[in-house]
Amino acid sequence: MENSSNKRKFSPTVWHPAARWAFVLGLCAVAGVIVSYYWRVFYGLDARGVPPLQITGLCVVLAMAAGAAALLLRHCKDFAKRGACCILLCGALFAFANPPLQTPDETDHYLRTYAISMGRFDFDAKRSYPEDVNELMDAFPGAWVNAHTSAGLGTDPDTNAEQPYNTAGYALKQYGKDGRVESIWDSFTQYINWEKRDSAADSVTEPISFLILPFLPGALGMALARLFGFGALGCLYGGRLMNLLVYTLLCYAALRSAKKCRPAFLAVMLLPMSLYMGASLSYDAALLACYYLMLALLTCPEWDSRTAAVYTAACVFANGTKPYINLLWVVLPLVVVRKNEWKARLNRAWYTVGTLAGALLLTQIVEQYGTLLRHNYGTIARQGGSTVNGGAQLLFVLKNLLRYIAVLLGTLYENDGFLGQLGLFGWKDMPVAFLNLTGPMVLLAAALLCAPKTNALGRHRNGWLGVFAAVYAVGAMTAMYITYTPVGMVRIVGLQTRYFLPVWLLLAVGVAALIRRALKPALTAERGETLALPLCGWYAFAGAVLLFQHYFIGPVYVIYQ
């Protein structure tokens, strides 16, 4: 008994709060020093002239901030609030770990958001931007890694043998064994010093992007940043952080609304890919959160008028942002929510008709607005080039259905089912192998934490949600094949992992049902949620650190010349 008492005395869980804080922060500081040393040695920062004090200070401060956040979150017992805090804090790391304009289509999204922040609610192809915006576009080309990728033959300085090289997938390129390293930092230097140069960057004009509504939060962030005196780069981060705030609030609403399988929802919300999009200027920040909110509402055992209204608002917004493919969400309440579970004033059929009408109306308003208020664009070329023809492609699919099934399967195979690309960032040009490997494992762990019997959705809901996941995935792939892929091509062009994030959420829920039947776990739902927070939160933190590491620290690919 005496030994047991001594063990409890030295256990960190019963220490005085000040002692616990000192212990955790000290441990985090040591971890920061270790990571800094690893970066300096393994990636040769000393040889590249990076001051050791700066990188060590960054690692120590970041590690201690993470430890302090974890300690503070211990005092919050509400699952949704703790989850929202994790999303906001880790998302802020992604906002800065991701270099400017590296999210897919972020160049166009930045220009449209910036225009709205200046009060421009129409579209004019001849309208230009301030000079610092031109310089930002010039310093940070979209798909920076691809833009700086080279291939060829070089001479190995050790063996003097001719050797092929290809720098794809590496954000840092070193020219020769002891030559200079070209990196994202060079782009920051170019932008910061643009006023000292004699030459100016080419002027940019408004992009071919005719949406207003999904860019309003980012525009507000940019307007606030400009109000405080920030330039083009500061506006970018202001817009990202405001988008992240909207993503966080919608995810918080989803976590509060979800009555079952909340660890799965939190896991998908905190996946590095989700936070990467949520903390960008892409309209996918709000769109993904709306998907999560709609699925969370479908776990409610009963639907009242408020639940139905929130679902309608999210569904209509999703259709106004990305039309037609999102019409599939309209019918979900009709098939998932049983008649005896429907407590709203309108019956299910009229509710579905009303939601469909609202979605189609907003879609038409957005399309007509974008058509009537555009100026000086002339004829806009078909997306994907002249070889893309939607009508001809649809006819080809209908005539060659078995061949198209082979195209679907082949595209899934070539892209690791998109489940193995949860660590593929940028414009599919920045792979983080660790996240590609561990992303499916985190989803499986989340499914295990959803396995308690009290978390069961029931056969009816699981069945229909599974059917929806399959139809939605095939629908998204088919939409890209028809609208973006050359006619008859043997693979689908333009697909990215983020399109499938709602599918992976439903997959985790479905796997949880199978685990529940096979293992009959003794884990309680409350315990599962308690374990989900540190698992998903620390994984998201690691994802942000690894993204920063790959873009700013290393690895370096040596180009022999």
DRENVO-339182 format. One record per residue: x negated, y negated, z of N, C-alpha, C in turn; residue in three letters. Coordinates in pm, whole numbers, plus 50000, padded with zeros to 5 digits. Example, Ala and Ser with C-alpha at 12.3 -4.5 7.8 and 13.67 -1.06 7.14 Angstrom:
BEGIN
486815056950780487705045050780486805033050780ala 487155022550708486335010650714487104999750787ser 
END
This chain:
BEGIN
499175012150000500005000050000499144987550000met 498004988150072497124976550078496534973449941glu 496134984149866495584982149733496614975949639asn 497874980849654498944975449570499164960649598ser 499074956749724499234942649761498124934149703ser 496884939349704495744931949648495894930149497asn 496414940549429496594939549285497594928549250lys 498694927949327499674917449302499104903549328arg 498204902849428497624889849463496804884349347lys 496114893349273495254888849164495934889749028phe 497204893149027497934893548901498284879348857ser 498014875548728498294862048682499764858248693pro 500674868248698502104865048703502534859448838thr 501724861348942502104856149073501164845249122val 500294840649034499404829749072500204816749086trp 499584807249153500114793649158500154788249015his 501194780548977501294775648839500034768648789pro 499394760648875498174753748831497074763648797ala 496944774148880495934784348854496244791948725ala 497534794748703497914801848581497594793448458arg 497904780448466497594771548354496094771048328trp 495314769848434493864769148418493324782048356ala 493864793548401493414806348349493734807748200phe 494994804848164495414806548024494694796747933val 494614784147973493944774247888492454777047876leu 491854781847983490444785547976490234797247881gly 491134807147889491044818647800491214814247654leu 492144805147632492374800147496491154792347445cys 490534784547533489354777047492488234786447450ala 488064797247525487044807247490487374813547355val 488664816747333489064822447205488784812847091ala 489004799847115488704789847014487244789246979gly 486394790147079484944790147056484534802346975val 485134814047008484804826346936485204825246789ile 486424820046763486864818446624485964808846549val 485604797946614484704788146552483354794546517ser 482824802246610481534808846584481654818646468tyr 482774826046465483024835446355483064828046222tyr 483784816846217483844809146092482464804146051trp 481704799146149480394793446116479434804146064arg 479474816046124478534826546085478994833545957val 480254838145957480714846545847480904838545719phe 481314825945732481564817845613480474807545588tyr 479374808245662478214799945635478474785045645gly 479244780645745479554766345756478314758045785leu 477394763645863476164756045893475354753645765asp 475254764045681474524762645555475204752845461ala 476514751345475477254742145390477304728045447arg 476634725845560476544712445616477734707945698gly 478564717445745479714713845827479264712545972val 479454700946037479014699146176479704709146268pro 478944716646349479544726946435480484721246541pro 480204708946590481024703246697482454700846649leu 482604696246526483944693146475484794705646462gln 484244715846401485034728046380485304735046513ile 484344734546605484554740546737485634733046813thr 485584719846808486604711846875487994714546819gly 488094715846686489394718846625489934732146676leu 489094742446676489544755646719489944755746867cys 489174749046951489474748847094490784741447120val 490954729747058492174721947078493394729647028val 493274735946911494404743446855494764755346943leu 493744762646990494004774347076494614770247209ala 494114759447268494674754847396496094749647378met 496374743047266497734738247240498694750047226ala 498244760747160499074772647146499354779047281ala 498314779747364498504785247499499444776847583gly 499304763547575500184754647651501634756047604ala 501834757247472503194759047420503804772047470ala 502994782847474503494795647523503894794747671ala 503094787747750503424786247892504694778047912leu 504844767447834506044759147847507294766747805leu 507174775147703508344782547656508814792947757leu 507944796747849508344806347952509474800748039arg 509544787548050510544781448137511914780348069his 511954782647939513234782147866513764796247852cys 514944798847900515514812247899516454814547781lys 516844804047713517784805547602517034810347477asp 517454821547422516754827547308516724818347188phe 517854811947156517914803347039517004791247053ala 516974785247171516124773547191514654777247185lys 514294788547246512894792847239512484796047096arg 513384802547024513094805546884512934792946802gly 513804783046824513714770546750512404763146781ala 511974763546906510694757146942509544763946870cys 509554777246866508504784646793508494780746646cys 509694779946586509794776346445509234762446420ile 509594752846506509144739046487507634737746504leu 507084743946610505654742646638504814749846533leu 505174762246501504404769646401504594763546262cys 505814758646234506044752146106505204739746088gly 504994732246197504144720346189502714724146150ala 502244735546201500914740346161500874743446012leu 501924749645961501974752745818502014739945734phe 502684729645784502774717145708501394711345680ala 500454713345773499104707845756498104718145707phe 498354731045731497454741445680497614742945530ala 498784740045478499044740745335498594727745269asn 497614728045178497144715645115498254708745037pro 498094695945007499134688544935499464694844800pro 500774695444772501304699144640501014713444601leu 500774722444697500444736244666501624745744678gln 502734741344735503944749444733504484749644591thr 505064760944544505584761344407506494749544376pro 506214742944264507004731444213506954719344305asp 506014718944399506014707744495505634694544430glu 504914694944318504584682444248505864675444203thr 506744682944136508014677044092508884673244211asp 508894681644314509714678644431509204666244504his 507884664644507507314652644569507754640144493tyr 507624640444361507944628544281509434625144292leu 510294635344289511724632344300512044627044439arg 511474633344544511744628844681511224614644704thr 510044611744650509464598344665510364588044597tyr 510884591344479511754582044408513014579244490ala 513604589644548514814587744630514494579244752ile 513294581344811512914573544930512764558644898ser 512574555444770512484541444728513834535944685met 514904543744703516244539244668516624541944525gly 515884550344455516194553544316517084565944312arg 518364564144288519294575244285519744578744143phe 519024573444044519214577843907517894583843859asp 517804586843731516634594143680516164587243552phe 514914582843553514374575443438512974580543407asp 512814586643290511534592743252510434582343228ala 510804569643213509794559443188509394551943314lys 510014555243427509754547943550508524553843618arg 507614545243659506334549743716506364548743868ser 505234551843929505084552244074503934543244116tyr 503824540244247502664532544295501354539644261pro 500294531844259499004537044214498474548344303glu 498734547744435498214558344521498924571644497asp 500164571144447500844583544409500164589644287val 499794581344190499054586444074497764593244117asn 497074587144213495794592644259496004605844334glu 497104606844409497384619344480497654630444379leu 498414627644274498694637644170497404642044102met 496504632644080495254635844012494314643944100asp 494304640844231493374647644323493834661744357ala 495134664044359495664677144400496564682944291phe 495964688744188496794695144086497554706944145pro 498784709144099499524720944142498744733544110gly 498904743644195498134756044179496644752844177ala 496174746544285494784742044293493814753544267trp 494094765044323493174776444309493084780644163val 494244781844097494234785543955493594774643870asn 493844761943908493294750843831491774750443836ala 491194756143941489734756143956489134770043938his 489914779143885489414792643861488664793243729thr 487554800343728486784802143605486354816643593ser 486024820543474485544834043446484464833343339ala 483544842643343482464842643245481344851843285gly 480164849043228478964856843259477944847843325leu 477314852843430476264845443499475074854343528gly 474004848143576472794855643607472654856843758thr 472564869143806472374871843947470954867543986asp 470804858044079469454853144113468584863644181pro 469194873944238468394884344305467864894644207asp 468714898644111468304909244017468014904043878thr 468344891343851468204885343719469034892543613asn 469994900443659470854907643565472064899043531ala 472534900643406473724893443364474944900243425glu 475824892243482476924897943561478184889843539gln 479324896543512480574889143494481094883743627pro 481824872843622482434867543743483834862443712tyr 484674862743814486034857443805486404852243943asn 486714839443952486924833144084488394832344123thr 489254839944057490684839644090490924843944233ala 491834836944302492194840544439491314834344545gly 490304826844505489394820544602489564805444595tyr 489814799144710490014784744713488694777144716ala 487604783944749486284777544756485374784244655leu 484754776244568483864781444465482464775744487lys 481484784544497480094780144514479344782444384gln 478704772144335478004772944207476544776544230tyr 476224789244203474884794044230474754798044376gly 473734806144404473574811544539473444800744645lys 472744790044611472534779044706473134765944657asp 474044766744563474614754644505475734748744589gly 476324738344537477384731344609478654739944611arg 479474737544712480754744444726481874734744690val 482694738644594483844730644555485054735444633glu 485724726344700486814730444788487914719944790ser 488954723244865490064713944885489574700844946ile 488514701645029487994689445091487564679244986trp 487084684144871486684675044764487884667044713asp 489044673444710490254666444666490664655844767ser 490544659044897490834648944998489864637144986phe 488604640044965487604629444950487914620844828thr 488284627344717488624620044595489804610644619gln 490824615644690491994607244713491674595744809tyr 490984598644917490704588445018489854577144961ile 488964580444868488024570344813488474564844678asn 489754566344644490164562544510490024547444484trp 490164539344586490064524844565488644520344536glu 487644528744568486244525144545485774528844405lys 486594536444332486184540744199486524530144096arg 485764530243986486024520743878487214525143791asp 487334538343770488394543643684489634546843768ser 490774546343702492044549243770492654561843712ala 493454568643792494134580743746495244577243648ala 495604586943565496694585043471498004582643547asp 498834574243489500114571243553501084582943536ser 501824585943642502834596443635504214590143632val 505164597243575506534592343566507464602543631thr 508734599143639509684607643709509814621343640glu 509954631943718509924645543663511264649743606pro 511274661343543512534667243496513154674743613ile 513764667143700514414672343820515554662943853ser 516784667943853517954659143859518834662043981phe 518214666244091518934668544215518694657044312leu 519684654244394519564643844496519764649644636ile 520864656644655521294661144787520224668844865leu 519594679344809518644687044889517354679644920pro 517104668444852515874660944876516064649244973phe 517274647345021517534635945110516744636645241leu 516644648245309515854648345433514394644645411pro 513774650245307512384646745278512234632045243gly 513224626545172513174612345136513224603545261ala 514034607545358514084600145485512724600645554leu 512094612245555510764613445615509744604745545gly 509814604145413508884595645338509134580945365met 510414577045372510724563045399510204558845537ala 510344567545636509824564545769508304563645768leu 507644572645695506194572345687505724559345623ala 506404555045517506014542545451506284530645542arg 507354531445623507674520745717506544518845818leu 505874529845855504764529045950503424526645881phe 503444523545753502234519545684501444530645618gly 501984542845610501264553745547501394552845395phe 500374558245328500364558445182500984571045128gly 500584574645006501184586044936500974599045012ala 499774601145067499484613545139500284614245269leu 500354603145342501144602845463502614605145436gly 503114600045322504504602445285504754617245259cys 503764623945201503924638345176504134645845307leu 503294642945405503424649845533504694645545607tyr 505084632845593506334628245654507534635645597gly 507544637545464508624644845401508634659545441gly 507464665545449507384679645492507924681445634arg 507514672645724507944674045863509444671845879leu 510024662845801511464660845809512204673045753met 511704678745644512284691045592512194702345695asn 511054702945764510874713045868511884711145981leu 512154698646017513134696046123514514701146082leu 514904698745957516194703745909516204719045910val 515114725045863515004739745864515144745046007tyr 514494738446101514554742846241515964741746298thr 516634730646272517984728746325518964739046269leu 518854741846140519734751746080519424765846133leu 518144768746153517764781846210518254782846354cys 518184771946428518714771846565520214774946565tyr 520934768746471522364771546460522604786146426ala 521734791846341521874805946303521614815046423ala 520564812046501520254820446617521354819646722leu 521974807946738523084806646832524314813946782arg 524504814146651525704820346594525594835546587ser 524364840646569524184855046553524564862346682ala 525434872046672525864879946787525164893446793lys 524544897546685523834910246679522504908146607lys 521554917046635520294917946559519514904846556cys 519514897446666518824884646667517304885746650arg 516654896446697515214897746668514894898046519pro 515764904346439515544904746294515654890746234ala 516634883046279516784869246230515554860946265phe 515114861946389513944854146430512704858346353leu 512544871446331511364876346259511314870646118ala 512434870646047512424865445909512254850345908val 512864843446003512704828846011511244824846036met 510534833246114509144830146150508124837046060leu 508574844245959507614849845864506784838445804leu 505494840445785504694829745724505274824445594pro 505864833245512506444828645386507614819245412met 508464822345511509594813645543509124800045593ser 508154800045684507654787345738506904779445633leu 506224786445545505504779945435506474771845348tyr 507644777645320508654770445242509394760345328met 509694763945454510414754845542509654742245573gly 508324742745571507494731145601506904725245474ala 507664725545366507214719845240508244709745192ser 508014704045074508974694745015509994701844927leu 509934715044922510854722744839512264722544897ser 513264722644808514644723644858514924737344918tyr 514014746944899514174760044962514124759245114asp 513584748345169513564746845315514974747545372ala 515874739445318517264739645365518024751645310ala 517684755745188518414766745124518214779845199leu 516974783045234516714795445308517424795245443leu 517364783845511518024782845641519534784645628ala 520114779745518521554781945495521854796745475cys 520974803845405521144818245390521174825045527tyr 520194821545610520114827845743521354824445826tyr 521834812045814523014808045890524244815945845leu 524424817545714525584824945665525544839545710met 524374845645705524264859545750524494860645900leu 524044850745975524264850846120525764850146152ala 526494841946078527934840846100528644853946070leu 528104861745978528724874445943528534885246050leu 527724882346152527594891746264528614888946374thr 529364877946362530364874646465531504884746462cys 531924889646577533014899646579534354893846537pro 534554880946554535774874246511535424861046443glu 536274857146347536084844646276537224835146307trp 536904823646366537914813346385537734802546277asp 538514792046286538484781646183537124774646178ser 536504772746295535194766246298534144774746228arg 534124787746256533174796646191533354796346040thr 534604796945996534884796745853534434783545790ala 534624772445860534254759345806532724758145792ala 531984762945892530524762345886530004770845770val 530574782845755530154791545645530444784745511tyr 531604778745497531954771945372530974760745341thr 530634752645442529714741445421528354746545374ala 527844757045439526554762545400526614768545260ala 527694775545230527844781945099527954771644987cys 528734761245008528904750844907527584743644883val 526854740544992525544734044977524594743044896phe 524574755944927523684765144856524004765344707ala 525284764944672525674765144532525364751944463asn 525464740844535525094728044477523614726644455gly 522814734044532521354733644520520834743244415thr 521344755544418520944765744321522224772744274lys 522804767844164524144772344127524214786344069pro 525434791444068525864803844002525374816444072tyr 524074818344090523624830444160524144830644302ile 524334818944362524814818244501526314819844513asn 527024821344401528454824244407528724837844473leu 527714846544473527884859544539528194857944688leu 527694847044748527934844944891529394841544920trp 530124836844819531514832844840532384844644883val 532134856244824533034867744848532664875644974val 531524872845035531084880845149532094880945265leu 532604869445311533574870145422534804878545388pro 535214878345262536404885745222536224900745240leu 535014905845213534794920245221534194924645355val 533464915745421532754919545544533654917945667val 534404906945675535244904245791536584911145772val 536934920145862538204927345853539394918045880arg 540564922645839541764914545854542064911746001lys 541874921946088542184919946230541124911546302asn 539974908946235538924900546293539044885946248glu 539954883446155540114870046098541124862146179trp 540654851846249541524843646335541664829246284lys 541104826446167541194812946111542604810146062ala 542934797346046544284793546005544604798345864arg 543694795645769543904800545633543654815545629leu 544444822745550544154837045535542904838845450asn 542354850745448541054853145385541064850145236arg 542134853645169542194851645024542164836744989ala 543004828745057543014814345030541694807845071trp 541114812745179539804807545221538764810045113tyr 538754822045056537784825444952537994816744829thr 539264814844791539564806344676539094791944701val 539334786944824538914773444857537404771844854gly 536684781644908535214781144907534684781744764thr 535284790444682534874791344542535124778144469leu 536284772144494536584759344430535614748444473ala 535284748044603534334738244651532954740144592gly 532514752744582531194755744526531114751644379ala 532154755244301532164751744159532284736744138leu 533074730144224533244715644212531934708444237leu 531224712244346529944705644374528934708644264leu 528944720844212528034724344102528274715343981thr 529554713243946529874704843832529534690243859gln 529784685543981529434671744016527934669544002ile 527154678944053525694677844046525234677843900val 525804686743819525384687443679525784674943603glu 527004670043625527454657943555526684645643602gln 526424644843731525644633743786524254633443722tyr 523614645343715522294646043656522284642843508gly 523404645343440523484642443297523774627643270thr 524704621943345525144608243320524124597843366leu 523364600843470522464590743526521004592743486leu 520754600543382519374601843335519144592643215arg 517924587343206517584577843100516204581243043his 516074579742912514784580542843514134594342850asn 514924604842868514344618342871514314624842733tyr 515164620242644515204626442512515664640842521gly 515204648942428515544663042428514634670442525thr 515224677242622514444684642722514254698842672ile 513014702842660512694716142607513254726942698ala 513584738342638514104749642714513044754542812arg 513464757142935512524762043036511994775742992gln 510684777042991510074789642949509654789642804gly 509994779142728509554778442589510614782942491gly 510254782042363511224784942256511564799742247ser 510764808542304511064822842298512134827042399thr 512544817642487513584820542586514934816442528val 515874825542532517224822842484518194830842568asn 518954823842653519814830642749520854839642685gly 521544834542580522574842542515522004854942450gly 520904853242377520274864742310519744874842411ala 519214869742523518684878842626519814886842692gln 520934880242720522074887242779522584898042686leu 522674894842559523124904742461522144916442455leu 520864913342462519844923842461519994933142582phe 520274927442699520444935542820521654944742806val 522764939242756523984947242742523814958542641leu 523034956042536522814966342435521774976642477lys 520904972842571519794981642610519764983042762asn 520854987842818520994988142964519944997143029leu 519715008842974518715017943033517315011843026leu 517025004942915515714998442904515584987343008arg 516684980143033516604969443131516404975043272tyr 517004986443301516764992943431515274996143446ile 514655000743337513215003343340512424990543362ala 512894979443303512234966443325512324962443472val 513504964243533513674961043675512704969143760leu 512674982243738511824990943819510354987743796leu 509984985143671508584981943642508144968943706gly 509034958843705508704946043769508534947643919thr 509414955443981509294958144123507984965244153leu 507634974944071506394982544093505174973644081tyr 505144965243977503974956643956503804946344066glu 504894942744134504844932444238504984938244379asn 504644951044396504684957544528506064956344591asp 507104957044506508464955744556508754942244618gly 507854932644600507914919244660507874919844813phe 507974931544869507824932945014506354932845053leu 505484936444957504054936144981503394923144941gly 504214912744917503674899544879504094888744978gln 504334892645101504734882845202503564873945244leu 502354876745195501204868345222500624862245096gly 501464860644993501004854944866501514840644856leu 500614830944873501004816944884500604809144759phe 500824796144766500534787844650501464791344535gly 500954789444414501714793044295501324807344258trp 501454816444358501014830444345499514831244318lys 498764821444370497324821244344496484821444472asp 497134822844589496384823044714496854834844799met 496274846744777496684858544855495964859144990pro 496694862245095496124865045226496414879845253val 495424888145232495634902645233496184907645366ala 495714901945477496174906445608497684904645622phe 498194893345574499624890845585500424899445487leu 499864902245371500524911545278500694925245342asn 499674929645416499714943045477500614943445600leu 500584932945680501284933445810502704928145806thr 503074920545701504434915245693505504926145703gly 505414936945623506404947745637506394954145774pro 505214954845838505134960845971505864952346074met 505764939046062506484930146154507984931546135val 508434932746011509854934845986510324948146045leu 509484958446034509844971446093509914970246245leu 508964963046304509004961046450510264953546491ala 510654943646411511894936346441513104945546432ala 513084954646334514174964346322514234973346445ala 513074977446495513024985646617513624978046735leu 513354965046743513884957046853515384954346839leu 515934957046721517384955746700518104968946716cys 517384979546755517964993046755518874996346873ala 518874988946984519794992547094521244993647047pro 521975002547109523355005347068524224992847072lys 523974984047167524784971847180524554962147065thr 523514964546984523214955746871523844960646741asn 524644971246747525184977146626526224967946561ala 526134966446429527114958646354528324966946314leu 528154979946309529244988546265529054992746121gly 529645004346087529465009745952530025000445845arg 531174994645873531824986145772530934974445733his 530464967045832529624955245802528284959245745arg 527644969345804526354973845751526474978445607asn 527544985745576527724990645440527864979545338gly 528754970045366528974959145272527764949845262trp 527094947445372525884939145367524784946045288leu 524704959345300523734966745219524044965745071gly 525324966945035525724965344895525394951344845val 525674941344928525374927544890523874925644867phe 523044931344955521594929844940521124935444807ala 521644947144769521234953144643521714944744524ala 522984940444529523534932544419522824919044408val 522534912944524521874899944523520464901044465tyr 519724911544504518354913344453518374915544302ala 519244924544255519334927044111519834914644038val 520774907244100521274895044038520204884444023gly 519384882744127518304872744120517304876444010ala 516974889244000516034893743897516634892043758met 517904895443745518574894243615518684879643573thr 518974870843669519064856543637517744851243583ala 516634855343644515324851043595515004857243459met 515494869243436515244875843306515994868543195tyr 517214864243224518034857843121517614843443097ile 517294836143202517064821643189515604817643176thr 514654826843204513264822543212512304831743136tyr 512784843443091511914853543031512144854442881thr 511084855142801511264857042657512104869342625pro 512874868442518513814878942483513094892242461val 513574902642530513054916142512511764919042584gly 511244909642664509974911842734510114923442833met 509024930942854509084943042935508894940343084val 508774928043123508704924443265509434911243285arg 509824908643410510594896543441509634885643487ile 509744873843429508834862843456509444853543561val 508584848243650509004837543741509504841943876gly 509584854943903510064859444033509034856944141leu 509494853044260508604850844373509234856644499gln 508384859644595508824866744715509904859244791thr 509864846044790510814838344871512254840644828arg 512474844744701513824847444656514454859244732tyr 513614867944788514094880244847514134879945000phe 513834868545061513814867945206515154871745270leu 516314867245216517574872045274517754887145260pro 517204892745152517294907345132516484914545238val 515304909245273514474915945374515134914845512trp 515854904145537516604903145662517654914145670leu 518404915945563519424926345561518794940345563leu 517614941645503516904954445509516534957945652leu 516034948145727515684950545867516914954545948ala 518054948045921519294951545991519724965845956val 519594969545829519964983045787519044993645845gly 517734990745848516785000145907517055001846055val 517444991046123517774991846265518915001646289ala 519915001746198521035011146212520555025546199ala 519625027946107519095041546089518285045846211leu 517465036546264516655039646382517555042546501ile 518625034946512519555036646624520155050746623arg 520465055746507521045069146497520005079946521arg 518785077646471517765088146476517095089146613ala 516835077646677516035077646800516845075446926leu 517995068946914518815065547031517955058847139lys 517335047447110516395041147203517075036347332pro 516295036547439516795031747569516595016747586ala 515905010347491515664995947497516974988247497leu 517084978247583518274969847586518134958247487thr 519274952547448519244941347354518494929447414ala 518674926947544517984915747610516464917847608glu 516054930047636514614932947635514054931747493arg 514834935947394514394934647255514174920247217gly 515074911347260514924897147229513724891247302glu 513504895647425512344890747500511034894547433thr 510964906647378509744911047310509594904547172leu 510714901147109510654895546974509984881946972ala 510194873847075509654860247075508124859947068leu 507404866947158505934866647146505434873447020pro 506074884546979505644891546858505714882346737leu 506864876446714507074868246594506374854746605cys 506364848946726505724835946744504224836546721gly 503564846246779502114847446761501754851646619trp 502624859546555502364863246416502454850946326tyr 503434842346351503544830046274502324821046297ala 501884820146423500694812146454499484817646379phe 499314830846381498194837046309498294834346160ala 499524834446105499704831645963499244817645926gly 499564807846010499144794045983497624792845988ala 496994799246087495534798846099494874805345978val 495414816745935494824823745820495004815845691leu 496154809145676496344800945557495334789445555leu 495134783045669494124772445680492744778145651phe 492444789845706491144795945685490874798545537gln 491864803745465491654807145325491524794845236his 492224784045271492144772045189490954763145224tyr 490624762145353489664751945396488324757545445phe 488304769845493487094775245555486384785245463ile 487064794745412486484805145328487544815245294gly 487224826145226485894830045178485454822145055pro 484144822445032483544815344920483194825344810val 483544822244687483124830544574481934823844508tyr 480844831144494479614825744435479654827544283val 479494816444212479424816844066477954816144026ile 477434826843972476034827143930475884819943796tyr 474904811143790474694803343667473304805943611gln 
END
